[in-house]
Amino acid sequence: MRHLVELRQAASWIFRRQASTRCSGPRIFPKHGFNIIPSTTLIEEERLPHYHMKDYYPMTLGDIIHGYYQVVAKLGFGTTSTVWLARDNMVVQATRIFKL
């Protein structure tokens, strides 16, 4: 059993080492092939009575944050924030995020 644990640790280290040495540029999102919603159309949280556009950062899919995080999806919204999924263009590595 101990050998299995050591093997898993070694494999994990190798994966992290390989994953952290590669980097890729930003993804290019398609410009056609879907319906474009006019900017005047309110969606999701924008329809809530307490929503004021000036209180939120104007995030857009494809935006680059701090030079290397690229916004790839909107995961959801709540009473005080919107949650976005971003891709790290400097390190290709799977990451799990848990909300406790």
N, C-alpha and C positions, 0 to 999 in steps of 0.2 A: 504494500500500500504506500509506503514511504517513497518508493521509486516512482510511482504514479504521480504523486504530489510534486516531486522534483522535476519530472518530465513536463508537467503542466506549467510549472513556474518557468522553466527554460523556454518552452514554446511561447509563453506569454511575453517573455523578454525579447525573444527574436522577433515576434510580430510587432511589438511596440518599436523596436529598433528600426525595422524595415519601414514601418508606417511613418515614422517620424523623419525619415531621410528623404522622402518624396514630397514634392509640392506641385501644385497645379495652379493654373490661372483661373480667373473667374469663368463661370459658365455663361454661355450665351443663350438667352431665352428667345424663343421664336417670336416673330413680329406678326405672324398671321396664322390662320388655322383655328381661330376661336373668336367668339363674340367679344367685342370691346364694350365695356360698360362706360357710358358717358360720365365724366367727373361730376356732373350735377346730380347723378342718381345716388341716393343714400343707400348704404348697404350695412347689414349687421348692426354693430353697436352705434353706428351713426344715426340710426332711427330712434334710439333711446332718448327720452326727454332731457336727461341730464348731460348728454354729450355735447361738448363744444370743441370744434376742430382746433381752436387755438391752444387748447390744453394738452394736445398730444403731438408727438414728433411725427412729421409726415413721411412715414416709412413706405417704401415701394419695393416690390419684388425686384431683385437684381441689384439693389443698392449695395455699395461696398462700405463697410463700417471699419474705422481705424486702419484702413489700407489693406485689410486682408480677410475680414469676415463678410461673406456675401449672403444677403437675405434671400432664402429660397422658398419659404412658405410661411403662411400665417397659420399658427396652431390654434389660436382661440383668443377670447377676451373675457375679462371679468369686470368687477366693479371699479377697479383702480388701475388696470393695465391691459395691454395687449401682448400676447406671447408670440414671438416670431422664431422660426427655425433658421439658423445661419450656418453656413458652411465655412470652415476655416481653410482658406486657400493656401496656407503655408504648411499645414500638417494634414495628411490624409490619415485619419484615424477614427474609428467608430467610437462614439461617446454616448453613454446613457445618462439621461437627466431624470431625476426623480423629484417629484414635489411631495414634501412631507407635511 
